Amino acid sequence: MTHEAMSPEPMSPEQRHRILALTPFERLSESWATLGIQVGHRCVRGPETGMAMVRGRMGGSGNAFNLGEMTLTRASVALDDGTSGGGTLGHGWVAGRRREHAELIALIDACARQERWTWRIDAELIEPLARVLADEHAESSRQAAATRVDFFTMVRGE
């Protein structure tokens, strides 16, 4: 696939992170393996698990309030790519305690920062995973809509 056939701009790291964090680890691991990108790396931070405060808004637009805490795992890796500063850095974080998920996200992030792999990772990994997530969300929404109950009030005629 050529660069011209794809979108003119690569995805942002935030877009990639969202899709990678929402994708189940097993699916992500299998999809990453099919790309065949193998590069040495080392963890420079973590993986480590901690807590993060989740904030909410009533109705999506009200005043922010502390909803509660959630478990979060993060990792940072450096590629063994010979670049100055010890290697290209990548960062990953995921809800829960799945350390290998956070580390894999960090590895993919670091590789996506390499110009030689950016387009391939976006086109062959991220975009297909995003389509699967969108399909799963649409199916979940259809199932929820099928169980929807509309309540109404009957007025007694007196």
Residue pairs with C-beta under 8 A, 6 or more apart in sequence:
1 119
1 120
1 123
1 124
3 119
6 119
6 122
6 123
7 122
10 112
10 118
10 119
10 122
11 122
11 126
13 109
13 112
13 113
15 126
16 108
16 109
16 112
16 121
16 122
16 126
17 92
17 93
17 105
17 109
19 126
19 129
19 130
19 133
20 28
20 92
20 94
20 104
20 105
20 108
20 109
20 126
20 129
21 92
21 93
21 94
21 95
21 105
22 133
23 31
23 129
23 132
23 133
25 98
25 100
25 101
25 104
27 129
27 132
28 101
28 104
28 105
28 129
29 100
29 104
31 125
31 128
31 129
32 104
32 108
32 125
35 120
35 121
35 124
35 125
37 111
37 117
37 120
37 121
39 79
39 80
39 81
39 107
39 111
40 79
40 80
41 77
41 78
41 79
41 80
41 87
41 90
41 107
41 110
42 77
42 78
42 80
42 87
43 75
43 76
43 77
43 103
43 106
44 76
44 77
44 78
44 86
44 89
45 74
45 75
45 76
46 73
46 74
46 75
46 76
46 99
46 102
46 103
47 73
47 74
47 75
47 99
47 100
47 102
47 103
48 73
48 74
48 75
49 71
49 72
49 73
49 97
49 99
50 71
50 72
50 73
50 74
51 69
51 70
51 71
51 72
52 69
52 70
52 72
53 66
53 68
53 69
54 66
54 67
54 68
54 69
54 70
55 64
55 65
55 66
55 67
56 64
56 65
56 67
57 63
57 64
57 65
58 65
70 95
71 95
71 96
71 97
72 93
72 94
72 95
72 96
73 93
73 94
73 96
73 97
73 98
73 99
73 101
73 102
74 91
74 92
74 93
74 94
74 102
75 91
75 92
75 93
75 99
75 102
75 103
75 105
75 106
76 89
76 90
76 91
76 92
76 106
77 89
77 90
77 92
77 103
77 106
77 107
77 110
78 86
78 87
78 88
78 89
78 90
78 110
79 87
79 88
79 90
79 110
79 111
79 114
80 87
81 87
81 88
81 114
87 110
88 110
88 111
88 113
88 114
89 110
89 113
90 106
90 107
90 108
90 109
90 110
90 111
90 112
90 113
91 106
91 109
92 101
92 102
92 103
92 104
92 105
92 106
92 107
92 108
92 109
93 102
93 105
94 101
94 102
94 105
108 121
108 125
111 117
111 121
112 118
112 121
112 122
